[in-house]
C-alpha cells in the first residue's frame, strides 16, 4: 500500500492552495537527504551525554514528575549507547528504517533533557525545540510505517510530511513564545522593554562570574543605551517580539520560509551579541529546514507543485 493511499495528511493535495491554506513543500530527494543528514548531526551534538553531575531532580519537569531519571547520573550513557544512537541517526539520514533509527536519539534527548531541566527552577530550554522536532519526525515515520506496513525505505512523500511536521514545531515554538511574553506582561511587554537593562546586566555579569571575563565595553554601553533611549529600545526589541508572533508565516510558502528563517537567525545572533545568550540549536534548525532548502525561492524558482514561491 502506498503512503498516499493511507496517510491523509496535508501533503496529499496536489491542488493549488491559497496562501492562507499552506500545504507541504515539495522538496526533492537530494534536499530531503541533506536536511536529514544535517538534522542527524544537530540531534547527536545536542544531547548532553555527560549526565554524571545530575544526581538529583529537586524541581521535576515533565516525565520527571513521576519517573526517577537520576539513574542516568549513576549510569551515564557509554560508548555503546552513543554508538547505537549514532548508527540509528545514520540509518535515518540514508533513508533506512528511519522510524526505528530515530528512537535511540529520541529516548536520550527526552530523558537526559528532562533530568537536566529538573535541577532548578531556572529551566534551560536551549534544546527543547529540537527535541520536539525529533519527536514530531519520529511520530510521522512511525505512524505511516504502521499504516503502510512499510518500515524499510519510506517514499519521498513521507519525508516531505516529516519536514512539514518539523516546520510546524518551529512555527508553533516561536509564535507561542511571543504570545506568552505578551500575556505574562499583561500586554505591556514593549512598554516594559527598558527594564531589560536589568536582565542584560544580570546575564553579562553571570557570564563574568563563570569565566572571569568582563563584558566588552560596547556591551556595557549598549545596556546604558537601553536606559537612555527607551523608545528606540522598544522599537529594537519590539521587532524581535514581532518576529516571534509572526512565526507561523514560515508555513505559507518556500519564500516565506526562507525570509522567516533568516529573521529567526538574525534574532538569535542579535540576542547572542547583546545578552550573551546563545541559542545555537535554534539557529542551526532554522538554517537546516528554512533557510538553506528554500534559498532558491527568493530568485523566483518554482516549487514542484508549479506555484511561484
WOCOR-V91176 format. One record per backbone hydrogen bond with DSSP energy under -0.5 kcal/mol. NH is the residue of the N-H (numbers start at 1). CO is the residue of the C=O. Records with the same first field share a line. If there is no record, write none. Layout:
NH: CO + CO
//
This chain:
5: 2
6: 2 + 3
7: 3
8: 6
12: 9
13: 10
21: 18
24: 10
27: 25
32: 28
33: 29
34: 30
35: 31
36: 32
37: 33
38: 34
39: 35
40: 36
41: 37
42: 38
43: 39
44: 40
45: 41
46: 42
47: 43
49: 47
51: 49
54: 51
55: 53
59: 118
60: 57
64: 61
65: 62
66: 63
67: 63
69: 67
72: 69
73: 70
74: 70
75: 71
82: 78
83: 79
84: 80
85: 81
86: 82
87: 83
88: 84
89: 85
90: 86
91: 87
92: 88
93: 89
94: 90
95: 92
96: 91
97: 152
100: 97
101: 97
102: 98
103: 100
104: 100
106: 102
107: 103
108: 104
109: 105
110: 106
111: 107
112: 108
113: 108 + 109
114: 110
115: 111
116: 112
117: 113
118: 114 + 115
119: 116
123: 121
125: 123
128: 125
129: 125
131: 127
132: 128
133: 129
134: 130
135: 131
136: 132
137: 133
138: 134
139: 135
140: 136
141: 137
142: 138
143: 139
144: 140
145: 141
146: 142
147: 143
148: 144
149: 145
150: 145
158: 155
159: 155
160: 156
161: 157
162: 158
163: 159
164: 160
165: 161
166: 162
167: 163
168: 164
169: 165
170: 166
171: 167
172: 168
173: 169
174: 170
175: 171
176: 172
177: 173
178: 174
179: 175
180: 176
181: 177
182: 178
183: 179
184: 180
185: 181
186: 183
187: 182
188: 185
192: 188
193: 190
195: 192
196: 193
197: 194
198: 195
199: 195
200: 196
201: 197
202: 198
203: 199
204: 200
205: 201
206: 202
207: 203
208: 204
209: 205
210: 206
211: 207
212: 208
214: 212
219: 216
220: 216
221: 217
222: 218
223: 219
224: 220
225: 221
226: 222
227: 223
228: 224
229: 225
233: 229
234: 230
235: 231
236: 232
237: 233
238: 234
239: 235
240: 236
241: 237
242: 238
243: 239
244: 240
245: 241
246: 242
247: 244
249: 246
250: 247
251: 248
252: 249
253: 249
255: 309
257: 253
258: 254
259: 255
260: 256
261: 257
262: 258
263: 259
264: 260
265: 261
266: 262
267: 263
268: 264
269: 265
270: 266
271: 267
272: 268
273: 269
274: 270
275: 271
276: 271 + 272
277: 271
278: 276
279: 277
283: 279
284: 280
285: 281
286: 282
287: 283
288: 284
289: 285
290: 286
291: 286
292: 287
294: 291
295: 292
297: 294
298: 295
299: 296
300: 297
301: 296
303: 307
306: 303
309: 301
//
